Amino acid sequence: MAKKPVTSRSGRFFKLAGMTASVAGQYAGQKARSLFSSENDDGARSESYTRMASRITDTLGEMKGAAMKVGQIASQTQDFLPREFSDALQKLQKEAPPMPFEIILEQIEAELGKPVGELFEYLQEQPYAAASIGQVHRARLHDGTDVIVKVQYPGVDESCDSDLKQLRLALKLGGLLKMPKESVDQLFTEIRERLREELDYENEARNIELFREFHKNDAWVAIPAVIHSHSTRHVLTLELEEGDHVSEVTPERYDQATINLIGHRMFTTMADQLFRFQCIHGDPHAGNFAYRPDGSIVMYDFGCVKKLKPEIVEAYRNAVTAALAQDYKALDAYLIDLGARVGSQPAIDEAYYAMWRDILVVPFDTEQPYDFGEANIHKQVAAKTSTVFKYLDSFKPPVESIFIDRMIAGHYWMLKRLGVQAAFGEELRRYLAESP
């Protein structure tokens, strides 16, 4: 039997406080044990981390909202949590269990001020999709327009700040934050700002209109239009734009040439947003994109949008240019500009940069099509993660560009799942050569 969702602010607080106490207790126990035993310290620590990660992941998944969203971001941000946590938090990337339909109906009627029957010809009970802060239901307006209705879970908006404070406390008391306090403050401020925006569906409606305008000449990009009469801060109604989930892009319906065309278009939308629009779709996972056999791409969910500072885009452009040119002295300087490198620390061994360059730029370093379906860049990165510890004091999470990294990683996984075969080097160099 499904557990009743926690929607009250006090209920959420006590649930998270219980999780925090449990994690703190486990950490204290692990520290005490380590005083009396020097054997297999790494194994004991890993086992303790795994237990803590399981408790945190289970609680966040059950609670939804800001805490679960942070867990999703954390799972993609491997440089501020131990690997056991990043691995466990991957569970939160999966589709969330749905909220009971009666709660959804109450939320719609409270927000839009009318009975559901007056608002819609029908509203489907089975969710179209369920996520961390809300879920989506298919519906039809009385004028015959097919729509989807995105409904925010009750209590999530009001509890955002307290959720974040409790989650941060749990990570701190569990000995899990591997960064100086200043960097933690920056990171949580950035996450809080993005979450505040994502919890405001009126803000998302504005983002949708911005991106529809930006992509208006890209006939192959479909972004659902907003139905303003049926939208508020916590309910967002959009015209239905359907496409195939990546799992439905099969050889029976999509030949390799179409898949490659989609891959080029995915790269173009990403590079356009980064280098020209300087405003990026910050939540690029499989559920937020769909595809059509004519090579079109449908983009969903513009709650998490990151407007980039021009100087950050320029530093990113310079860093990538330097890496491609194997100019590691320049790369070191640009990473300091980007906020990824601690400027007061000595210069980094060029061989260290060369090692990462040889892994990460492979898709852009060949004139021949790169087979993303066979790509193992993620495995190569994982195999070299231990080398980071040598330079732990020299690098810090680049807070301003964390969503750029998230966007690029998300696109890598989508290109891999699609099985794209394409050479992007020439295209990338054109973008890098453009004047800022």
Residue pairs with C-beta under 8 A, 6 or more apart in sequence:
2 97
2 100
3 62
5 62
5 63
5 64
5 99
5 100
5 103
5 153
6 12
6 15
6 62
6 63
6 155
7 103
7 153
7 154
7 155
8 155
9 155
9 158
9 159
9 162
12 63
12 65
12 155
12 159
12 162
12 163
13 159
13 162
13 166
15 59
15 62
15 63
16 59
16 63
16 67
16 162
16 163
16 166
16 167
16 170
17 166
18 59
19 55
19 56
19 59
19 166
19 170
20 166
20 169
20 170
20 173
22 55
23 52
23 55
23 56
23 170
23 173
23 174
24 170
24 173
24 174
26 48
26 51
26 52
26 55
26 174
27 48
27 52
27 173
27 174
27 175
29 48
30 44
30 45
30 48
31 175
33 44
34 41
34 44
34 45
37 44
46 84
49 82
49 84
49 85
49 176
50 84
50 88
52 85
52 174
52 176
53 84
53 85
53 87
53 88
53 89
54 88
56 71
56 85
56 88
56 89
56 170
56 174
57 71
57 88
57 89
57 91
57 92
59 67
60 67
60 68
60 70
60 71
60 89
60 92
60 167
61 68
61 71
61 91
61 92
61 96
61 97
63 163
64 96
64 99
64 132
64 133
64 153
64 156
65 132
65 133
65 153
65 155
65 156
65 159
65 160
65 163
66 133
66 156
66 159
66 160
66 163
66 164
66 167
66 195
66 199
67 163
67 164
67 166
67 167
68 92
68 96
68 132
68 133
69 132
69 133
69 195
69 198
70 163
70 164
70 167
70 191
70 195
71 89
71 92
71 167
72 89
72 92
72 93
72 132
73 191
73 406
74 80
74 81
74 85
74 86
74 89
75 86
75 89
75 90
75 92
75 93
76 406
76 409
76 410
77 86
77 397
77 402
77 406
78 86
78 385
79 178
79 388
79 395
79 397
80 177
80 178
80 179
80 183
80 184
80 187
80 397
81 89
81 171
81 176
81 177
81 178
82 176
82 178
83 385
85 176
92 132
93 285
95 129
95 130
95 131
95 287
96 130
96 131
96 132
96 135
97 130
98 127
98 130
98 135
99 130
99 135
99 153
101 125
103 153
103 154
104 135
104 137
104 151
105 116
105 123
106 154
107 151
107 152
107 153
107 154
107 234
107 235
108 116
108 119
108 123
108 149
108 151
108 235
109 115
109 116
111 232
111 233
111 234
111 235
112 119
112 230
112 232
112 235
116 123
119 230
120 139
120 140
120 141
120 142
120 147
120 149
121 139
121 140
121 141
121 142
121 144
122 139
122 140
123 137
123 138
123 139
123 149
124 137
124 138
124 139
125 137
126 137
127 135
127 136
127 137
128 135
128 136
128 137
128 138
128 148
129 135
129 136
129 287
130 136
131 287
133 152
133 153
133 156
133 198
133 199
133 303
134 150
134 151
134 152
134 153
134 156
135 150
135 151
135 153
136 148
136 149
136 150
136 151
137 148
137 149
137 151
138 146
138 147
138 148
138 149
138 240
139 146
139 147
139 148
139 149
139 237
140 146
140 147
141 147
141 227
141 230
145 227
145 239
146 239
146 240
147 227
147 230
147 237
147 238
147 239
147 240
148 224
148 237
148 238
148 240
149 230
149 235
149 236
149 237
150 201
150 235
150 236
150 237
150 238
151 234
151 235
152 199
152 201
152 234
152 235
156 199
157 199
157 233
157 234
160 192
160 195
160 196
160 199
161 192
164 188
164 191
164 192
164 195
168 177
168 184
168 188
171 177
177 184
178 392
179 187
179 396
179 397
180 396
183 396
183 397
183 399
186 399
187 397
187 399
187 402
190 399
190 400
190 402
194 282
194 304
194 306
194 403
197 203
197 204
197 303
197 304
197 305
198 204
198 303
198 304
199 303
200 233
201 231
201 232
201 233
201 234
201 235
201 236
201 303
202 231
202 232
202 233
203 303
204 236
204 301
204 302
204 303
205 226
205 228
205 231
205 236
207 302
207 303
207 305
208 223
208 224
208 225
208 226
208 238
208 302
209 226
210 279
210 305
211 223
211 279
211 281
211 299
211 302
211 305
212 223
212 225
214 272
214 273
214 277
214 279
215 221
215 223
215 269
218 268
218 269
220 265
220 294
220 295
220 296
220 297
221 265
221 269
221 296
221 297
221 299
222 241
222 243
222 292
222 296
222 297
222 298
222 299
223 241
223 298
223 299
223 302
224 238
224 239
224 240
224 241
224 298
224 300
225 238
225 239
226 236
226 237
226 238
227 237
227 238
227 239
229 237
230 237
231 237
241 290
241 298
241 300
242 290
242 298
243 290
243 291
243 292
243 296
243 297
243 298
244 253
244 290
244 291
244 292
244 293
245 286
245 287
245 290
246 286
246 289
246 291
246 414
246 417
246 418
247 286
247 417
249 259
249 262
249 291
249 418
253 293
254 262
254 291
254 293
256 419
256 421
258 293
258 295
259 418
259 419
259 420
259 421
260 369
260 420
260 421
260 422
261 295
262 291
262 295
262 297
262 418
262 420
263 372
263 415
263 418
263 420
263 421
263 422
264 422
264 424
264 427
265 295
265 297
266 289
266 297
266 411
266 414
266 415
266 418
266 420
267 411
267 415
267 422
267 424
267 427
268 427
269 297
269 299
270 280
270 284
270 407
270 408
270 411
271 427
271 428
271 431
273 279
273 280
273 281
273 407
274 280
274 308
274 313
274 316
274 404
274 407
274 431
275 313
275 317
275 431
275 432
275 434
276 434
278 307
278 308
278 310
278 313
279 305
279 306
279 307
279 308
280 305
280 306
280 308
280 403
280 404
280 407
281 288
281 299
281 302
281 304
281 305
281 407
282 304
282 305
282 306
282 403
282 406
282 407
283 301
283 303
283 304
283 406
283 410
284 406
284 407
284 410
284 411
284 414
285 410
285 413
285 414
286 413
286 414
286 417
287 300
287 301
288 299
288 300
288 301
289 297
289 298
289 299
289 300
289 414
290 297
290 298
290 300
291 297
291 298
291 418
292 298
304 403
306 403
306 404
308 400
308 404
309 400
310 436
311 337
312 338
312 339
312 400
312 401
312 404
313 436
314 436
315 334
315 337
315 338
315 401
316 338
316 401
316 404
317 431
317 432
317 436
318 330
318 334
318 337
319 331
319 334
319 335
319 337
319 338
320 428
320 432
321 432
322 328
322 330
322 331
322 334
323 331
323 353
323 357
323 360
323 361
324 361
324 364
324 365
324 428
324 429
324 432
326 354
326 357
328 348
328 350
328 353
328 354
329 347
329 350
331 353
332 341
332 347
332 348
332 353
335 341
335 395
336 342
336 343
338 398
338 400
338 401
339 396
339 398
339 399
339 400
339 401
340 395
340 396
340 397
340 398
340 401
341 348
341 394
341 395
341 396
342 393
342 394
342 395
342 396
345 393
345 394
346 394
348 391
348 394
352 387
352 390
352 391
355 384
355 387
356 384
359 377
359 380
359 381
359 384
360 377
360 381
362 370
362 377
363 370
363 372
363 375
363 377
363 423
363 424
363 425
364 424
364 425
364 428
365 425
366 423
366 425
367 423
367 425
367 426
368 423
369 421
369 422
369 423
370 421
370 422
370 423
370 424
371 419
371 421
372 412
372 415
372 416
372 418
372 419
372 420
372 421
372 422
373 416
373 418
373 419
373 420
373 421
375 412
375 415
375 416
377 412
378 412
388 395
398 405
